[in-house]
Amino acid sequence: MDRSNMLGDLKHMREDMEHLMQHVFGQTLPLLRPLHGKWRPNVDVFECENSVVVVAELAGVSKEDVSVTFDEGKIRITGVRRDVMPYKTRKYCQMEISYNDFERIVHLPEDVDSEKISAKLNNGLLVIEAPKKALDDFKSQEIKIG
């Protein structure tokens, strides 16, 4: 039995369960959150008349610690939320805030103008706006019937 494959499968199963809990109940269960490794910030994606908007909840993350890229129809948000609390010795009674690397990938419709995507981080919310291509931007061509 390939142990690395099994661990990968378990990780994907946990991520699927987390996604299901988020979809059904609007939140994830703390037990499903990883104790170490990447955490998954909450993300909203909605479409407006002229754009697709992605909003990621990044409380406590500085602008310098976030990266947004677009490739092959996907927005990738990566970064790190650092533990900056000045308390060196801690005995937790409850721990729900995740610190560490994070990554979220969001698939966008094909009709966005990738050259005009913008992002702003304000009050803990990363807002990414992907304008839709104007109808004039789509090329039309005659299709010959064979």
Buried (B, 14 or more C-beta within 10 A) or exposed (E): EEEEEEEEEEEEEBBEBBEEBBEEEEEBEEEBBBEEEBBBBBBEBEBEEEBBEBBBEBEEBEEEBBEBEBEEEEBBBBBBBEEEEEEEEEEEEEEEEBBBEBEBEBEBEEBBEBEEBEBEBEEEEBBBBBBBBEEEEEEEEEEEEE
